[in-house]
Amino acid sequence: MALFAAAAAGAATADEKGRPLKLVALGDSLTAGYQLPAAAAFPAVLERTLRAKGYDVSIANAGVSGDTTTGGLDRLDWSVPEGTDGVILELGANDMLRGTDPEVPRKALDTIVSRLKARGIPVLLAGMRASANLGPDYVAKFDAIYPTLAERYGLVLYPFFLEGVAGEASLALPDRLHPNAKGVEGIVAGILPTVEIFLRRLQGAER
């Protein structure tokens, strides 16, 4: 894993070999940047934002539109190559939209996290919330997946990836499901403090 130190302002510098800290954003269309230019996708915007704050990081976009948690598990090994220092895991929205039994994404996400843990790769878990029209039982079971996994594995958790963006027409594409460029900027602004906590945790693990 990369060794990086906090500069005077608290920003992370490159490791002792001069390479950036390598993160992978593993997710679905919300990560991939559905119908957006590559530079407007979540990983690219987050990387630019972190670099502007002094963090020497690179964030690979391992988002696949339409992907489920099971799909993410199936491609885990090649989506997260050796040398990855940390993973931002954003999956589950498509399972929810399809009304998949919450036990399926729970098991898939658990397996993804456990396999990354076995490889020594820390995870920032980005949560999703179920639509109310799926019923209270489904919502309770689905929404519990993310905090439960975070507690079990001691993960940094961002409870809801679309916090402040979901339901805002001005921040969505015409389909009302995917964020537009401004929506992605809103997602990044929301998750940024949690990502910085994650980076500090990586730093502490390397000392």
Secondary structure, 3 states (H helix, E strand, C coil): CCCCCECCCCCECCCCCCCCEEEEEEECHHHHCCCCCHHHCHHHHHHHHHHHCCCCEEEEEEECCCCCHHHHHHCHHHHCCCCCCEEEEECCHHHHHCCCCCHHHHHHHHHHHHHHHHCCCCEEEECCCCCHHHCHHHHHHHHCHHHHHHHHHCCEEECCCCCCCCCCHHHECCCCCCECHHHHHHHHHHHHHHHHHHHHHHHHHHC
